[in-house]
Amino acid sequence: MLVCRPADPEAKGLIERAHDYLERSFLPGRAFAGPAEFNAQLTDWLAVVNPGPAARWAGGGERAACRLGQSPT
């Protein structure tokens, strides 16, 4: 949990953008039987949209291109 300092508009903006991204990208069209199912679906979705630090290092571009069915450049 992240607790923002009072009257810190920059921190509030970071939190609001993350919330908005989840609300627009993850939640539409989904149904959950309970908190456990929500967490399971969120974990699966995060693995797809944020594959982790390996995608950010020099060889990550090749891996991403291969996942998309393209040849690496």
HTML snippet that shows the backbone in 3Dmol.js (N, CA, C, O; Angstrom):
<script src="https://3Dmol.org/build/3Dmol-min.js"></script>
<div id="view" style="width:600px;height:400px;position:relative"></div>
<script>
const pdb = `
ATOM      1  N   MET A   1       0.844  -1.167   0.000  1.00  0.00           N
ATOM      2  CA  MET A   1       0.000   0.000   0.000  1.00  0.00           C
ATOM      3  C   MET A   1       0.892   1.233   0.000  1.00  0.00           C
ATOM      4  O   MET A   1       1.895   1.301   0.711  1.00  0.00           O
ATOM      5  N   LEU A   2       0.507   2.186  -0.800  1.00  0.00           N
ATOM      6  CA  LEU A   2       1.234   3.436  -0.887  1.00  0.00           C
ATOM      7  C   LEU A   2       0.389   4.527  -0.253  1.00  0.00           C
ATOM      8  O   LEU A   2      -0.759   4.744  -0.640  1.00  0.00           O
ATOM      9  N   VAL A   3       0.964   5.205   0.716  1.00  0.00           N
ATOM     10  CA  VAL A   3       0.268   6.314   1.363  1.00  0.00           C
ATOM     11  C   VAL A   3       0.921   7.597   0.896  1.00  0.00           C
ATOM     12  O   VAL A   3       2.118   7.802   1.095  1.00  0.00           O
ATOM     13  N   CYS A   4       0.134   8.463   0.276  1.00  0.00           N
ATOM     14  CA  CYS A   4       0.659   9.725  -0.252  1.00  0.00           C
ATOM     15  C   CYS A   4       0.683  10.787   0.836  1.00  0.00           C
ATOM     16  O   CYS A   4      -0.143  10.799   1.749  1.00  0.00           O
ATOM     17  N   ARG A   5       1.656  11.673   0.707  1.00  0.00           N
ATOM     18  CA  ARG A   5       1.706  12.806   1.637  1.00  0.00           C
ATOM     19  C   ARG A   5       0.507  13.717   1.370  1.00  0.00           C
ATOM     20  O   ARG A   5       0.051  13.811   0.231  1.00  0.00           O
ATOM     21  N   PRO A   6       0.001  14.376   2.387  1.00  0.00           N
ATOM     22  CA  PRO A   6      -1.106  15.319   2.177  1.00  0.00           C
ATOM     23  C   PRO A   6      -0.683  16.443   1.225  1.00  0.00           C
ATOM     24  O   PRO A   6       0.457  16.906   1.262  1.00  0.00           O
ATOM     25  N   ALA A   7      -1.590  16.859   0.399  1.00  0.00           N
ATOM     26  CA  ALA A   7      -1.385  17.974  -0.538  1.00  0.00           C
ATOM     27  C   ALA A   7      -0.220  17.723  -1.492  1.00  0.00           C
ATOM     28  O   ALA A   7       0.541  18.643  -1.792  1.00  0.00           O
ATOM     29  N   ASP A   8      -0.076  16.489  -1.969  1.00  0.00           N
ATOM     30  CA  ASP A   8       0.987  16.157  -2.923  1.00  0.00           C
ATOM     31  C   ASP A   8       0.330  15.796  -4.259  1.00  0.00           C
ATOM     32  O   ASP A   8       0.021  14.629  -4.495  1.00  0.00           O
ATOM     33  N   PRO A   9       0.116  16.783  -5.131  1.00  0.00           N
ATOM     34  CA  PRO A   9      -0.608  16.520  -6.382  1.00  0.00           C
ATOM     35  C   PRO A   9       0.130  15.574  -7.324  1.00  0.00           C
ATOM     36  O   PRO A   9      -0.511  14.860  -8.096  1.00  0.00           O
ATOM     37  N   GLU A  10       1.453  15.551  -7.280  1.00  0.00           N
ATOM     38  CA  GLU A  10       2.189  14.638  -8.157  1.00  0.00           C
ATOM     39  C   GLU A  10       1.932  13.184  -7.782  1.00  0.00           C
ATOM     40  O   GLU A  10       1.712  12.347  -8.658  1.00  0.00           O
ATOM     41  N   ALA A  11       1.958  12.880  -6.496  1.00  0.00           N
ATOM     42  CA  ALA A  11       1.706  11.514  -6.048  1.00  0.00           C
ATOM     43  C   ALA A  11       0.268  11.105  -6.362  1.00  0.00           C
ATOM     44  O   ALA A  11       0.012   9.977  -6.782  1.00  0.00           O
ATOM     45  N   LYS A  12      -0.653  12.021  -6.157  1.00  0.00           N
ATOM     46  CA  LYS A  12      -2.053  11.707  -6.438  1.00  0.00           C
ATOM     47  C   LYS A  12      -2.237  11.401  -7.924  1.00  0.00           C
ATOM     48  O   LYS A  12      -2.997  10.500  -8.278  1.00  0.00           O
ATOM     49  N   GLY A  13      -1.558  12.132  -8.783  1.00  0.00           N
ATOM     50  CA  GLY A  13      -1.656  11.894 -10.216  1.00  0.00           C
ATOM     51  C   GLY A  13      -1.138  10.520 -10.604  1.00  0.00           C
ATOM     52  O   GLY A  13      -1.723   9.859 -11.462  1.00  0.00           O
ATOM     53  N   LEU A  14      -0.048  10.083  -9.983  1.00  0.00           N
ATOM     54  CA  LEU A  14       0.490   8.752 -10.259  1.00  0.00           C
ATOM     55  C   LEU A  14      -0.522   7.672  -9.899  1.00  0.00           C
ATOM     56  O   LEU A  14      -0.735   6.727 -10.659  1.00  0.00           O
ATOM     57  N   ILE A  15      -1.131   7.820  -8.752  1.00  0.00           N
ATOM     58  CA  ILE A  15      -2.105   6.834  -8.285  1.00  0.00           C
ATOM     59  C   ILE A  15      -3.340   6.850  -9.180  1.00  0.00           C
ATOM     60  O   ILE A  15      -3.846   5.795  -9.564  1.00  0.00           O
ATOM     61  N   GLU A  16      -3.820   8.032  -9.509  1.00  0.00           N
ATOM     62  CA  GLU A  16      -5.018   8.147 -10.339  1.00  0.00           C
ATOM     63  C   GLU A  16      -4.795   7.565 -11.727  1.00  0.00           C
ATOM     64  O   GLU A  16      -5.694   6.922 -12.267  1.00  0.00           O
ATOM     65  N   ARG A  17      -3.620   7.773 -12.321  1.00  0.00           N
ATOM     66  CA  ARG A  17      -3.341   7.217 -13.645  1.00  0.00           C
ATOM     67  C   ARG A  17      -3.309   5.693 -13.605  1.00  0.00           C
ATOM     68  O   ARG A  17      -3.826   5.033 -14.507  1.00  0.00           O
ATOM     69  N   ALA A  18      -2.701   5.135 -12.562  1.00  0.00           N
ATOM     70  CA  ALA A  18      -2.649   3.672 -12.441  1.00  0.00           C
ATOM     71  C   ALA A  18      -4.057   3.108 -12.272  1.00  0.00           C
ATOM     72  O   ALA A  18      -4.398   2.083 -12.863  1.00  0.00           O
ATOM     73  N   HIS A  19      -4.862   3.776 -11.471  1.00  0.00           N
ATOM     74  CA  HIS A  19      -6.241   3.337 -11.255  1.00  0.00           C
ATOM     75  C   HIS A  19      -7.038   3.425 -12.551  1.00  0.00           C
ATOM     76  O   HIS A  19      -7.798   2.515 -12.879  1.00  0.00           O
ATOM     77  N   ASP A  20      -6.866   4.506 -13.275  1.00  0.00           N
ATOM     78  CA  ASP A  20      -7.567   4.693 -14.541  1.00  0.00           C
ATOM     79  C   ASP A  20      -7.163   3.617 -15.553  1.00  0.00           C
ATOM     80  O   ASP A  20      -8.012   3.106 -16.283  1.00  0.00           O
ATOM     81  N   TYR A  21      -5.882   3.274 -15.599  1.00  0.00           N
ATOM     82  CA  TYR A  21      -5.402   2.238 -16.517  1.00  0.00           C
ATOM     83  C   TYR A  21      -6.058   0.895 -16.197  1.00  0.00           C
ATOM     84  O   TYR A  21      -6.509   0.194 -17.103  1.00  0.00           O
ATOM     85  N   LEU A  22      -6.111   0.541 -14.930  1.00  0.00           N
ATOM     86  CA  LEU A  22      -6.771  -0.708 -14.545  1.00  0.00           C
ATOM     87  C   LEU A  22      -8.255  -0.670 -14.892  1.00  0.00           C
ATOM     88  O   LEU A  22      -8.809  -1.643 -15.404  1.00  0.00           O
ATOM     89  N   GLU A  23      -8.877   0.443 -14.614  1.00  0.00           N
ATOM     90  CA  GLU A  23     -10.309   0.573 -14.855  1.00  0.00           C
ATOM     91  C   GLU A  23     -10.652   0.454 -16.345  1.00  0.00           C
ATOM     92  O   GLU A  23     -11.679  -0.125 -16.699  1.00  0.00           O
ATOM     93  N   ARG A  24      -9.810   0.989 -17.202  1.00  0.00           N
ATOM     94  CA  ARG A  24     -10.091   0.972 -18.638  1.00  0.00           C
ATOM     95  C   ARG A  24      -9.566  -0.262 -19.353  1.00  0.00           C
ATOM     96  O   ARG A  24     -10.139  -0.675 -20.361  1.00  0.00           O
ATOM     97  N   SER A  25      -8.485  -0.863 -18.852  1.00  0.00           N
ATOM     98  CA  SER A  25      -7.842  -1.959 -19.563  1.00  0.00           C
ATOM     99  C   SER A  25      -8.147  -3.338 -18.984  1.00  0.00           C
ATOM    100  O   SER A  25      -8.236  -4.311 -19.733  1.00  0.00           O
ATOM    101  N   PHE A  26      -8.304  -3.437 -17.698  1.00  0.00           N
ATOM    102  CA  PHE A  26      -8.495  -4.734 -17.063  1.00  0.00           C
ATOM    103  C   PHE A  26      -9.957  -5.050 -16.758  1.00  0.00           C
ATOM    104  O   PHE A  26     -10.415  -6.158 -17.038  1.00  0.00           O
ATOM    105  N   LEU A  27     -10.674  -4.125 -16.206  1.00  0.00           N
ATOM    106  CA  LEU A  27     -12.020  -4.403 -15.697  1.00  0.00           C
ATOM    107  C   LEU A  27     -13.120  -4.591 -16.740  1.00  0.00           C
ATOM    108  O   LEU A  27     -14.006  -5.415 -16.508  1.00  0.00           O
ATOM    109  N   PRO A  28     -13.125  -3.883 -17.872  1.00  0.00           N
ATOM    110  CA  PRO A  28     -14.256  -4.005 -18.794  1.00  0.00           C
ATOM    111  C   PRO A  28     -14.483  -5.441 -19.273  1.00  0.00           C
ATOM    112  O   PRO A  28     -13.556  -6.111 -19.727  1.00  0.00           O
ATOM    113  N   GLY A  29     -15.722  -5.893 -19.165  1.00  0.00           N
ATOM    114  CA  GLY A  29     -16.115  -7.210 -19.667  1.00  0.00           C
ATOM    115  C   GLY A  29     -15.761  -8.371 -18.758  1.00  0.00           C
ATOM    116  O   GLY A  29     -15.977  -9.524 -19.132  1.00  0.00           O
ATOM    117  N   ARG A  30     -15.232  -8.109 -17.596  1.00  0.00           N
ATOM    118  CA  ARG A  30     -14.863  -9.196 -16.678  1.00  0.00           C
ATOM    119  C   ARG A  30     -15.888  -9.320 -15.561  1.00  0.00           C
ATOM    120  O   ARG A  30     -16.518  -8.344 -15.155  1.00  0.00           O
ATOM    121  N   ALA A  31     -16.037 -10.548 -15.077  1.00  0.00           N
ATOM    122  CA  ALA A  31     -16.891 -10.825 -13.915  1.00  0.00           C
ATOM    123  C   ALA A  31     -16.075 -11.644 -12.932  1.00  0.00           C
ATOM    124  O   ALA A  31     -15.240 -12.456 -13.332  1.00  0.00           O
ATOM    125  N   PHE A  32     -16.316 -11.433 -11.657  1.00  0.00           N
ATOM    126  CA  PHE A  32     -15.559 -12.115 -10.616  1.00  0.00           C
ATOM    127  C   PHE A  32     -16.519 -12.743  -9.609  1.00  0.00           C
ATOM    128  O   PHE A  32     -17.488 -12.115  -9.183  1.00  0.00           O
ATOM    129  N   ALA A  33     -16.235 -13.989  -9.235  1.00  0.00           N
ATOM    130  CA  ALA A  33     -17.053 -14.678  -8.237  1.00  0.00           C
ATOM    131  C   ALA A  33     -16.675 -14.237  -6.828  1.00  0.00           C
ATOM    132  O   ALA A  33     -17.447 -14.425  -5.889  1.00  0.00           O
ATOM    133  N   GLY A  34     -15.507 -13.660  -6.682  1.00  0.00           N
ATOM    134  CA  GLY A  34     -15.055 -13.209  -5.374  1.00  0.00           C
ATOM    135  C   GLY A  34     -13.659 -12.640  -5.462  1.00  0.00           C
ATOM    136  O   GLY A  34     -13.081 -12.582  -6.548  1.00  0.00           O
ATOM    137  N   PRO A  35     -13.102 -12.216  -4.331  1.00  0.00           N
ATOM    138  CA  PRO A  35     -11.768 -11.623  -4.320  1.00  0.00           C
ATOM    139  C   PRO A  35     -10.671 -12.560  -4.841  1.00  0.00           C
ATOM    140  O   PRO A  35      -9.732 -12.102  -5.492  1.00  0.00           O
ATOM    141  N   ALA A  36     -10.778 -13.836  -4.569  1.00  0.00           N
ATOM    142  CA  ALA A  36      -9.755 -14.786  -5.024  1.00  0.00           C
ATOM    143  C   ALA A  36      -9.733 -14.863  -6.551  1.00  0.00           C
ATOM    144  O   ALA A  36      -8.662 -14.912  -7.154  1.00  0.00           O
ATOM    145  N   GLU A  37     -10.906 -14.873  -7.171  1.00  0.00           N
ATOM    146  CA  GLU A  37     -10.957 -14.921  -8.640  1.00  0.00           C
ATOM    147  C   GLU A  37     -10.450 -13.609  -9.241  1.00  0.00           C
ATOM    148  O   GLU A  37      -9.761 -13.620 -10.261  1.00  0.00           O
ATOM    149  N   PHE A  38     -10.786 -12.487  -8.616  1.00  0.00           N
ATOM    150  CA  PHE A  38     -10.281 -11.195  -9.062  1.00  0.00           C
ATOM    151  C   PHE A  38      -8.754 -11.203  -9.048  1.00  0.00           C
ATOM    152  O   PHE A  38      -8.115 -10.817 -10.026  1.00  0.00           O
ATOM    153  N   ASN A  39      -8.175 -11.648  -7.929  1.00  0.00           N
ATOM    154  CA  ASN A  39      -6.714 -11.675  -7.812  1.00  0.00           C
ATOM    155  C   ASN A  39      -6.085 -12.618  -8.826  1.00  0.00           C
ATOM    156  O   ASN A  39      -5.029 -12.306  -9.376  1.00  0.00           O
ATOM    157  N   ALA A  40      -6.705 -13.757  -9.085  1.00  0.00           N
ATOM    158  CA  ALA A  40      -6.171 -14.709 -10.062  1.00  0.00           C
ATOM    159  C   ALA A  40      -6.185 -14.108 -11.467  1.00  0.00           C
ATOM    160  O   ALA A  40      -5.196 -14.196 -12.194  1.00  0.00           O
ATOM    161  N   GLN A  41      -7.304 -13.500 -11.843  1.00  0.00           N
ATOM    162  CA  GLN A  41      -7.399 -12.877 -13.166  1.00  0.00           C
ATOM    163  C   GLN A  41      -6.428 -11.707 -13.297  1.00  0.00           C
ATOM    164  O   GLN A  41      -5.810 -11.531 -14.347  1.00  0.00           O
ATOM    165  N   LEU A  42      -6.289 -10.911 -12.249  1.00  0.00           N
ATOM    166  CA  LEU A  42      -5.372  -9.779 -12.274  1.00  0.00           C
ATOM    167  C   LEU A  42      -3.932 -10.255 -12.422  1.00  0.00           C
ATOM    168  O   LEU A  42      -3.165  -9.668 -13.186  1.00  0.00           O
ATOM    169  N   THR A  43      -3.556 -11.299 -11.708  1.00  0.00           N
ATOM    170  CA  THR A  43      -2.204 -11.844 -11.799  1.00  0.00           C
ATOM    171  C   THR A  43      -1.910 -12.336 -13.216  1.00  0.00           C
ATOM    172  O   THR A  43      -0.836 -12.072 -13.758  1.00  0.00           O
ATOM    173  N   ASP A  44      -2.860 -13.048 -13.812  1.00  0.00           N
ATOM    174  CA  ASP A  44      -2.684 -13.526 -15.190  1.00  0.00           C
ATOM    175  C   ASP A  44      -2.566 -12.365 -16.170  1.00  0.00           C
ATOM    176  O   ASP A  44      -1.714 -12.384 -17.058  1.00  0.00           O
ATOM    177  N   TRP A  45      -3.409 -11.363 -16.013  1.00  0.00           N
ATOM    178  CA  TRP A  45      -3.411 -10.207 -16.901  1.00  0.00           C
ATOM    179  C   TRP A  45      -2.104  -9.422 -16.772  1.00  0.00           C
ATOM    180  O   TRP A  45      -1.545  -8.981 -17.776  1.00  0.00           O
ATOM    181  N   LEU A  46      -1.618  -9.248 -15.547  1.00  0.00           N
ATOM    182  CA  LEU A  46      -0.371  -8.509 -15.346  1.00  0.00           C
ATOM    183  C   LEU A  46       0.812  -9.218 -15.997  1.00  0.00           C
ATOM    184  O   LEU A  46       1.724  -8.560 -16.499  1.00  0.00           O
ATOM    185  N   ALA A  47       0.811 -10.535 -15.995  1.00  0.00           N
ATOM    186  CA  ALA A  47       1.896 -11.291 -16.635  1.00  0.00           C
ATOM    187  C   ALA A  47       1.907 -11.054 -18.142  1.00  0.00           C
ATOM    188  O   ALA A  47       2.963 -11.120 -18.772  1.00  0.00           O
ATOM    189  N   VAL A  48       0.750 -10.782 -18.720  1.00  0.00           N
ATOM    190  CA  VAL A  48       0.667 -10.541 -20.166  1.00  0.00           C
ATOM    191  C   VAL A  48       1.061  -9.101 -20.499  1.00  0.00           C
ATOM    192  O   VAL A  48       1.849  -8.874 -21.417  1.00  0.00           O
ATOM    193  N   VAL A  49       0.525  -8.138 -19.770  1.00  0.00           N
ATOM    194  CA  VAL A  49       0.773  -6.730 -20.107  1.00  0.00           C
ATOM    195  C   VAL A  49       2.102  -6.214 -19.576  1.00  0.00           C
ATOM    196  O   VAL A  49       2.603  -5.199 -20.058  1.00  0.00           O
ATOM    197  N   ASN A  50       2.679  -6.892 -18.595  1.00  0.00           N
ATOM    198  CA  ASN A  50       3.959  -6.479 -18.024  1.00  0.00           C
ATOM    199  C   ASN A  50       4.817  -7.717 -17.824  1.00  0.00           C
ATOM    200  O   ASN A  50       4.872  -8.269 -16.726  1.00  0.00           O
ATOM    201  N   PRO A  51       5.492  -8.155 -18.892  1.00  0.00           N
ATOM    202  CA  PRO A  51       6.231  -9.414 -18.804  1.00  0.00           C
ATOM    203  C   PRO A  51       7.427  -9.380 -17.868  1.00  0.00           C
ATOM    204  O   PRO A  51       8.034 -10.424 -17.628  1.00  0.00           O
ATOM    205  N   GLY A  52       7.784  -8.241 -17.340  1.00  0.00           N
ATOM    206  CA  GLY A  52       8.855  -8.169 -16.360  1.00  0.00           C
ATOM    207  C   GLY A  52      10.108  -7.512 -16.890  1.00  0.00           C
ATOM    208  O   GLY A  52      10.151  -7.064 -18.036  1.00  0.00           O
ATOM    209  N   PRO A  53      11.116  -7.459 -16.060  1.00  0.00           N
ATOM    210  CA  PRO A  53      12.338  -6.740 -16.424  1.00  0.00           C
ATOM    211  C   PRO A  53      13.065  -7.348 -17.618  1.00  0.00           C
ATOM    212  O   PRO A  53      13.815  -6.638 -18.289  1.00  0.00           O
ATOM    213  N   ALA A  54      12.876  -8.619 -17.907  1.00  0.00           N
ATOM    214  CA  ALA A  54      13.582  -9.243 -19.031  1.00  0.00           C
ATOM    215  C   ALA A  54      13.227  -8.566 -20.353  1.00  0.00           C
ATOM    216  O   ALA A  54      14.048  -8.555 -21.270  1.00  0.00           O
ATOM    217  N   ALA A  55      12.045  -8.010 -20.471  1.00  0.00           N
ATOM    218  CA  ALA A  55      11.630  -7.350 -21.708  1.00  0.00           C
ATOM    219  C   ALA A  55      12.308  -5.995 -21.868  1.00  0.00           C
ATOM    220  O   ALA A  55      12.269  -5.412 -22.952  1.00  0.00           O
ATOM    221  N   ARG A  56      12.925  -5.488 -20.811  1.00  0.00           N
ATOM    222  CA  ARG A  56      13.521  -4.161 -20.876  1.00  0.00           C
ATOM    223  C   ARG A  56      15.024  -4.189 -21.158  1.00  0.00           C
ATOM    224  O   ARG A  56      15.587  -3.152 -21.507  1.00  0.00           O
ATOM    225  N   TRP A  57      15.679  -5.311 -21.023  1.00  0.00           N
ATOM    226  CA  TRP A  57      17.116  -5.357 -21.277  1.00  0.00           C
ATOM    227  C   TRP A  57      17.381  -5.512 -22.763  1.00  0.00           C
ATOM    228  O   TRP A  57      16.439  -5.665 -23.541  1.00  0.00           O
ATOM    229  N   ALA A  58      18.605  -5.476 -23.166  1.00  0.00           N
ATOM    230  CA  ALA A  58      18.967  -5.420 -24.583  1.00  0.00           C
ATOM    231  C   ALA A  58      18.343  -6.530 -25.413  1.00  0.00           C
ATOM    232  O   ALA A  58      17.938  -6.276 -26.548  1.00  0.00           O
ATOM    233  N   GLY A  59      18.248  -7.745 -24.898  1.00  0.00           N
ATOM    234  CA  GLY A  59      17.669  -8.846 -25.667  1.00  0.00           C
ATOM    235  C   GLY A  59      16.162  -8.882 -25.617  1.00  0.00           C
ATOM    236  O   GLY A  59      15.542  -9.693 -26.305  1.00  0.00           O
ATOM    237  N   GLY A  60      15.557  -8.022 -24.818  1.00  0.00           N
ATOM    238  CA  GLY A  60      14.105  -8.052 -24.656  1.00  0.00           C
ATOM    239  C   GLY A  60      13.343  -7.726 -25.922  1.00  0.00           C
ATOM    240  O   GLY A  60      12.250  -8.249 -26.137  1.00  0.00           O
ATOM    241  N   GLY A  61      13.906  -6.861 -26.771  1.00  0.00           N
ATOM    242  CA  GLY A  61      13.235  -6.503 -28.014  1.00  0.00           C
ATOM    243  C   GLY A  61      13.079  -7.695 -28.929  1.00  0.00           C
ATOM    244  O   GLY A  61      12.063  -7.834 -29.610  1.00  0.00           O
ATOM    245  N   GLU A  62      14.087  -8.560 -28.949  1.00  0.00           N
ATOM    246  CA  GLU A  62      14.001  -9.759 -29.778  1.00  0.00           C
ATOM    247  C   GLU A  62      12.910 -10.686 -29.272  1.00  0.00           C
ATOM    248  O   GLU A  62      12.142 -11.242 -30.057  1.00  0.00           O
ATOM    249  N   ARG A  63      12.845 -10.849 -27.960  1.00  0.00           N
ATOM    250  CA  ARG A  63      11.812 -11.716 -27.385  1.00  0.00           C
ATOM    251  C   ARG A  63      10.426 -11.176 -27.680  1.00  0.00           C
ATOM    252  O   ARG A  63       9.518 -11.937 -28.016  1.00  0.00           O
ATOM    253  N   ALA A  64      10.255  -9.853 -27.556  1.00  0.00           N
ATOM    254  CA  ALA A  64       8.951  -9.253 -27.809  1.00  0.00           C
ATOM    255  C   ALA A  64       8.557  -9.433 -29.273  1.00  0.00           C
ATOM    256  O   ALA A  64       7.399  -9.730 -29.568  1.00  0.00           O
ATOM    257  N   ALA A  65       9.508  -9.257 -30.193  1.00  0.00           N
ATOM    258  CA  ALA A  65       9.217  -9.415 -31.610  1.00  0.00           C
ATOM    259  C   ALA A  65       8.817 -10.863 -31.913  1.00  0.00           C
ATOM    260  O   ALA A  65       7.904 -11.104 -32.702  1.00  0.00           O
ATOM    261  N   CYS A  66       9.490 -11.809 -31.296  1.00  0.00           N
ATOM    262  CA  CYS A  66       9.159 -13.219 -31.522  1.00  0.00           C
ATOM    263  C   CYS A  66       7.763 -13.538 -30.994  1.00  0.00           C
ATOM    264  O   CYS A  66       7.027 -14.305 -31.615  1.00  0.00           O
ATOM    265  N   ARG A  67       7.397 -12.962 -29.863  1.00  0.00           N
ATOM    266  CA  ARG A  67       6.059 -13.201 -29.318  1.00  0.00           C
ATOM    267  C   ARG A  67       4.984 -12.683 -30.258  1.00  0.00           C
ATOM    268  O   ARG A  67       3.888 -13.238 -30.329  1.00  0.00           O
ATOM    269  N   LEU A  68       5.308 -11.611 -30.982  1.00  0.00           N
ATOM    270  CA  LEU A  68       4.329 -11.020 -31.895  1.00  0.00           C
ATOM    271  C   LEU A  68       4.359 -11.676 -33.268  1.00  0.00           C
ATOM    272  O   LEU A  68       3.605 -11.287 -34.160  1.00  0.00           O
ATOM    273  N   GLY A  69       5.235 -12.679 -33.441  1.00  0.00           N
ATOM    274  CA  GLY A  69       5.310 -13.376 -34.715  1.00  0.00           C
ATOM    275  C   GLY A  69       6.104 -12.617 -35.762  1.00  0.00           C
ATOM    276  O   GLY A  69       6.004 -12.915 -36.952  1.00  0.00           O
ATOM    277  N   GLN A  70       6.893 -11.636 -35.333  1.00  0.00           N
ATOM    278  CA  GLN A  70       7.709 -10.866 -36.257  1.00  0.00           C
ATOM    279  C   GLN A  70       9.150 -11.335 -36.165  1.00  0.00           C
ATOM    280  O   GLN A  70       9.548 -11.947 -35.174  1.00  0.00           O
ATOM    281  N   SER A  71       9.919 -11.054 -37.180  1.00  0.00           N
ATOM    282  CA  SER A  71      11.338 -11.381 -37.108  1.00  0.00           C
ATOM    283  C   SER A  71      12.052 -10.220 -36.419  1.00  0.00           C
ATOM    284  O   SER A  71      11.760  -9.058 -36.700  1.00  0.00           O
ATOM    285  N   PRO A  72      12.992 -10.533 -35.512  1.00  0.00           N
ATOM    286  CA  PRO A  72      13.712  -9.450 -34.833  1.00  0.00           C
ATOM    287  C   PRO A  72      14.574  -8.677 -35.808  1.00  0.00           C
ATOM    288  O   PRO A  72      15.112  -9.245 -36.758  1.00  0.00           O
ATOM    289  N   THR A  73      14.708  -7.379 -35.573  1.00  0.00           N
ATOM    290  CA  THR A  73      15.525  -6.548 -36.467  1.00  0.00           C
ATOM    291  C   THR A  73      16.847  -6.242 -35.835  1.00  0.00           C
ATOM    292  O   THR A  73      17.673  -5.554 -36.435  1.00  0.00           O
TER     293      THR A  73
END
`;
const viewer = $3Dmol.createViewer("view");
viewer.addModel(pdb, "pdb");
viewer.setStyle({}, {cartoon: {color: "spectrum"}});
viewer.zoomTo();
viewer.render();
</script>
